[in-house]
Amino acid sequence: MNEKTKELLVEGAKFFKEKNFEGAEQCFKKALEIEPENALIHNNYATLLKKMEQYDRAEKHYRTALEIEPGNVQIQKNYGSLLKAKIAAAKSE
């Protein structure tokens, strides 16, 4: 991972913690432009999208992350959590 990508991930995580989701999204998108095959970036972006209740977009990024790193247990857990959230959201409609 190059330095610019690392900076964007750190900044995106900071924005996420501050609930500045727009800022976080911009950072993660820029990071993906630099390294589109980075599972960590896809995972972090998907986690943000889940928090924003954009479940379909989040699922796309979790699936991409798992294609890149199929054995990554943390991504698998995060994806499972997303699926539970999608089911709960569908039941409440």
Residue, then its C-alpha position, 0 to 999 in steps of 0.5 A: m500500500n502506498e503512502k497516499t493510500k495510507e493517508l486516505l485510509v487514516e483520514g477516512a477512518k477519522f472522518f468515520k469516527e467523527k460521523n462525517f460520512e461524506g468526508a469518509e466516503q470521499c477518502f475511501k473513493k480516492a483510495l480505491e482510485i489509487e488501489p482498486e484491488n485493495a481488500l482493506i479499502h473495499n472493506n472499510y468503504a463497505t462498512l461506511l456504506k452499511k452505517m449509511e444504510q446503503y446496503d446494496r452498495a455495501e454488499k458490492h464492496y464486501r463481495t469485492a473484498l472477499e474476491i480479493e481476500p477470500g480467507n479474510v475472517q474479518i471481512q467475512k464477519n463484516y459481510g455476515s453482519l451486513l446480511k443480518a442488517k439487510i434482513a432486519a431492514a427488510k422485515s421492518e418495511 
